[in-house]
């Protein structure tokens, strides 16, 4: 039996400041935030697509970290997800959707 499994992943600090690395991180945080909020609402990707006036393929691409989170897209999804969008580069994740208080 092998005992050499990786248990953690270290990213050198110089890579963390690379613009491409940071952009990938934003897309991943955005994707997770969309997925988390959609799941919390109990919606399918088709339901979110309908509410956001996007195609289901667009929603799937967003949730697969394949779409850059533009302001227009964030606003459209926040409205559809009945939530505010919070972006804070000092936290991890940097991006999340927060439902409105009842």
N, C-alpha and C positions, 0 to 999 in steps of 0.2 A: 504494500500500500504506500502510496506517495505521501510525503509529509510537507511538500513544498508549495502548498496552495497560497495564493496571494490573499491577504486578509485586509489590506488597505492599499490605497493608491495615493502616492505623493505627487503633486504637481509643483515643479520648481516655481519660485516666486516670479522669476522673469517671464515665465509663460502666462501667469495669471494676469499680467498687464498687457499682454498682446491683444490688439484690437479684435482679431479673429476669435480668440479664446473667449473674450468678454461677450462678443456678439453671439457666439454659440451658447454661452451661459444664459443670456437674455432670452433666446429662443426656447431653451429648455425650461426656464422658469415660467415663461408665458404659456407654453404648452401644458405644463403641470397645473398652472392656475386655471386654465380653461377646463381641463379635464376634471379637476377637483370640484369646481363650482357646478359644472354640468352634472357630475355624478351626485353631488349633494342635493341637487334639484330632482334627481331621478329621471333625467332626460336622456334620450338616445342622441347620437350624433345627428340623426335626421331631424329631430325636434329642434335642436339648437340651430341647425342650418336653416330651417323654416323660419324660426323667430329672428334670426340675424340676417335673413335674406342672402344667404350664401348657399353654395352647393354643399352636399354632404362630403364630397371629395375635398373641398376647401377646409371644412372643419377637421377632417381626418388629417390633412396636411399640417394644420395648425397644431393638433395634438401630437403629431410626430416630430415636432420641432423644425418643420420645414418652411416656416413662414416668419419673416421679420415682423415684429410687433410695431406697426405704424400707429400713429395717433388716431387716424381714422378707423383702423381696425379695432383698436382698444375701445374706442367710444362705441362702435357698433356692437361689439360683444358685451360690453358692460351694460348697455341698454337691454340687449336680449337676455342677458343672464340676471337681470334685475339686481345689479350690484354696482358698487363703486370699484374703481381700479386703484390699487396702491402700488407705487413704485418707490423702493428705497434701496439704493445701491449699498447702503451700510449693513443691510440685513441679508439673511439667506433663508429662503429664496428672496430675490430682489423684487419679485412681482407677485401680486395676488389680487383676487377679486374678493370683496367683502360684501355680503348681503346687507341690505338696508335693515335697520332696526324696525321691528313691528310696531 
